[in-house]
Amino acid sequence: MKKKIKVGQVEYTIIYQEKIELIIMLRDTIIANSLLENDATIIHNYINELLELLKQYKLDLTYGYGYTSLLFMFEFLNDNSCKMVYKEMNKYIKKQILEIFNISMPLIDNGKFNILFDYFKGLSGIFSYYIFFTSEKELNEKIYHYLIKCIKLTKFNFNNVNISIAHGLSSILLILSEYKIKNNRTSDEDIQIIKKLYIYILNELNHKCHKKNVLSVAWGNGELGMLYALLKVSKSYGFEVSLKNYEYILQQILNKTHLESLDKLNICYGGIGTKLILDKIKDIDVHYSYYINSFLNILKSYVPRVLYRDLNLNVRNFSIVDSQLAIEILKNKDDKYDKRYLMYFML
């Protein structure tokens, strides 16, 4: 099936297989048009079409493809009808989350990262939305204590577990870090539990830097994203850090990356995401500025400002996360990016 979609003055033809794909396509189109401050009538029409589809089809809860991703979409809308839908959807998601809290699970299961905590397809993304975007104090406190319980259940005696942000353990660190920033109450016992996760990820990252010939500066699966999560949580919870160790990790990552991989204009695995993370690391500790500034000067020539527009795409290549709509949102912005969009990536 095909559908024509308008973003600003540009019309795309999108191929999709299922109605649920159409829902995700409309979600991303609404977000992109809102961020680009395009015609309110177009946005309103797409909202109505999406709401009609939601009457017919059920989604999962996830941040990548489910109801929580629609809560994120509503952050950009002021329409009264949207506020009512947001309220009902939020109520439904919270009810499901409260049931999940009754089932504590380890973050590592059978020697592998527990995919139920995946950022885009699992609990981490859902928790991230509430911690980063809402002031629902009671729910956020329950999310925090649930994650503490799950860390306590986890045995950290496995190697080669996924520790990335998008599909691994580092997303948990960023959620806990943001919680601490907004709620300055944590017990000494909780801090020691979080420290176990922190030390495990730090040791795994050290191992990667020592053994691997090629490292990644990507947000999603890259070692630089992992380093950012470690630095942020260490600052939030006051963990002692070895500057020499972190210098070594940063240097290894920057020296062992393939710069050609950075020519994508998106946050997930492109040069924009790399620059944003490096700027965040400098904000955490200016000590790393020398290495970062040198790398950023090199990076400039690899990050394109305007890219070729493909007007015929499938849903996967139209995404606001890492595809065509990400390009539309990010191009020619001169680093002036919408904070809400960055918060989707916990930046």
Helices and strands as residue ranges (DSSP letters): E 2-7, E 10-15, H 19-35, H 40-54, H 67-74, H 80-100, E 108-109, E 112-113, G 115-117, H 123-133, H 137-153, H 170-182, H 188-211, H 223-237, H 243-255, G 259-262, H 271-284, G 286-288, H 289-299, E 312-314, G 315-318, H 324-330, H 339-343
